[in-house]
């Protein structure tokens, strides 16, 4: 066998053995709770301590767990038990450090009667002692069948610069949504089963047109149920 080929084969064997040894050593490394850090996570409704407590009680880190035996999905599922968390991603670095990225739920309405939020996904979310989100208030009872509708509607309102500052609350009566307007005494009426996006656009155009005329102070209600029309009722 050529001497150079033999040398190259020997070097490849050495490198392979060192790589295998390093991999086995890395996999046998113990992972401890102190190896965990929160990456790009904003805590408002919950605290790091509450998440740490959840993980401690789960006993996932009660003993020094080998890196090879660590189940990242179990950690994610445990953190998701917290009712304020929408999503979580757990990653493990080569050095054996755990990175946890947490996204909290996004509340878009607060149900006054039963004291909970509705989030942007149309799910119930409890109130928090740590933080209170400023959202429009729902004054009526909310049926579970309407949660998705309220989630979509609330997300649209929250993401709209005008509506997020304009709508203070609402009541649902049968298929009718009755909005309370911040700073004005009239109500805004809208059928909950119809396309609200185009109707809100019509309303914003109407509002901006008559805002400086003083007309808004004389109104009892504004009805958006008619296609491409804004119907007003005076006091």
N, C-alpha and C positions, 0 to 999 in steps of 0.2 A: 504493500500500500504506500502511496506517495506520502512523504513526511509532512508536507503542507496540509494535505487532506486530513491526515491524522491529527494534526494540531487543531485544525478548524473543528473537527468532530469533537475533540476533547473540550474545546472552549464552549461549544454549543451544549455539551453535556453539563458542564459546570454551571453555565448560566441557567439552564433548565432546573437543575437541582436547587440553586439559590432562589430562583423564582418560586418553586414549589415550597421550599422551606419558609420563605417570607409569607406566602399565602396561608400556609397552615398556621404559622405563628400569629398572623393577623386575625384569622378566623377563631383562634383560641383565646383571643384577647377578651377580657371581661369588660362589660358595659355597665356603668353605674349611673345613678340618677344625676350626679354632678356633670355627666357628659352631655346633658340635654341643654339646649339653648333655643330661644324663640327668635325666629328670623322674619323680619317684615310683618310682624304681628302687632295690630293696634288693639289695645284693651280699653274698652269703655264700659260695657255692661258687666263684664267679669274682670277678674284680676289674675295675674300670674299665679298667685298663691292658691286660688281656687282650683286652677288646672293642675298645679303641682299636687294638691291634696287629693284630687281625683285619681291621679296616677299612683300616688303613694298607697291609697286605699285599695287599688286594684292589685297590688303586690307584684306588678310587672318588674319592679326593681327591688323587690324585697331581698333577693339574693343576687350576687354578682352573676349576671347572665353572660354566657359566651356570645360573642358577636355572631357566630354561626347559628345560634339558636334563637336570636332575636327576631320577633315577628313584628314588623313595622305596622302591618294592618291591624294587629291587636291594639297597638298604641293609638292609632287613628280612631278606631271604633270606641275605645275607652274615652278619649277626649270628646268625641261626638255625643256622648251621653249628657254633656252639659247643654241645657236648653237654649243657650244664647249663641251657640256656635253653629255656623252654616256649613263650613267646610274646614278640613285640616289635611295637611300633607306633611309626612314625616320622612326625612331622608337621613342616610347614614354616610358619613365621610370615610375616606380611607383610614384616617387617623382614629376612627371610632367615636366621633362626635355626632350626636343626634341633633339635627336641625328641624324645628317644628314651625310650620307656617299656619297660622290660624286666621280665619275670616269669620267675623261675627255676623249674625243676622242683621238685616237692614229693615228696621221698622218703618212703616209708611202710614199707618193709622193707629190710633189708640182708642180702644173700646171702653168708654167711660163706665158703662153699666157693670160689666164683668171684670174690669180692671186687667186688661192685657193688651198687648200690641198685635197687630197683623203685619207680618213682614212682606217683603217684596215678592216672595214665593207663594204668598197666600196661605201661610201657616201661622198658627198662634205662637206668641212669644210672651213670656211672663215679664212683668215690670221688674226693674232692677233697683236695688238700693244704692248702687254705685253711680248710676247715671240715668238721667231722664231725657229722652229724645223729644224734641219739639215736633210734633206731628199734628195734622188735623184730627179732631175728635169725632168719633162716631157716637151719636147720642141714642141710637136705637139698638135693639137686640140684633145680633148677627147670627144668622143661620149658617151652619157648616157648609151648605151648598153654595153660599155666596163668598166664601173665603178667597177662592181663586180670583173671582171678579174684583174683590176689594184689593187684593194684592197687585193685580195688573193696573187698576185705576190709581191706587196710591203711589205706585212706582212712577207712573206717568206724571202725576201731579208733582211729586218730589223732584223729578228731573227737569221740570219746566220752571224757568226762573220767575215767570209772572205768577203762575198758579200756586207755586209753593209759598209765596208771600201773601197770596190773595184769599185762599180758601182756609177758613178757620175750623170748619166742622161740617158734618152732614147727618142727615137722617134718611133711612130707607123706609119707604111705605109702599108695600106691594112691589111694583116694578118701577117706582118713581124714586129718584135720588133728589133730595132737597138740600142744597148747599148753603151754609152760612158764610157770608162774605166779611172778611176782616175790614172794619172801618165803615161799613155801610149797613143799613137796616133791611135791605131787600134780600129775598131768597133767590137762588138760581136753581131752576127746575130742569131735570134731565131724565129721560127714560133710560134705565140701567141696561136695557137689552139692545140699545142702539149704539152706533159708532160714535163714541164720545170725542174722539180726536178731532174730527172735522168740525163738530159742533163747538168744541172749546175754541177752535181757531176762529169761528164766526163770532163767538162771544168776545174774544180778545180784540178783534177788529172793531166791534161795536163799542166796547169799553173805552178804547183809546180815542175813538171818534167823538164820543159825547162827554168824556171825563171833565173837560174844562167848562162845559155848558151849565153845570148844576143840575142836570136832569136826573142823575143817579140818586140824589138825595130825596127826590119826590117819588121814587119807585117802591112798590110793594113786592113785585116779583119780576123775574126775567125767565122766560120759557124758551128752551132750546129744542123742543121736541119737533118743531116743524123744519123741513128740509130747507137749508140755506136761508133760514129766517130767524130773527131774534124778536120774539113777541114780548112786549112789556106791559105791565099792569101798574097803574099809578095808585097811590094811597087814596 
